Amino acid sequence: MAEKLSPEQVDEILSDLKGWRKVENRDAIAKTFKFKDFSEAFGWMTRAALQAEKMDHHPEWFNVWNRVEVTLTTHDAGGVTRLDLKLAAQMNVLAGA
């Protein structure tokens, strides 16, 4: 099982993850991705889903038209782990961020 990171560790790593922030009242991180249109957003979600599946680590996300809201946490660890931060970094790469 992945090890839960301390709030200080999360803060330190988040400083290098463009656009990601801590979720208020929850041990999770989040980001809203915006794309040109629905097709671009859905294409990104498909690529991100394949990456998540390879990692066996799945996001909580919500899509409306060109916007995808993503929340990452490791449920069995009870908070943010290195898996979340690795997936966040991969999602940024896939989005060109």
Secondary structure, DSSP 8 states (H G I E B T S, - for coil): ------HHHHHHHHTTSTT-EE-TTSS-EEEEEE-SSHHHHHHHHHHHHHHHHHHT---EEEEETTEEEEEE-BGGGTB--HHHHHHHHHHHHHHT-
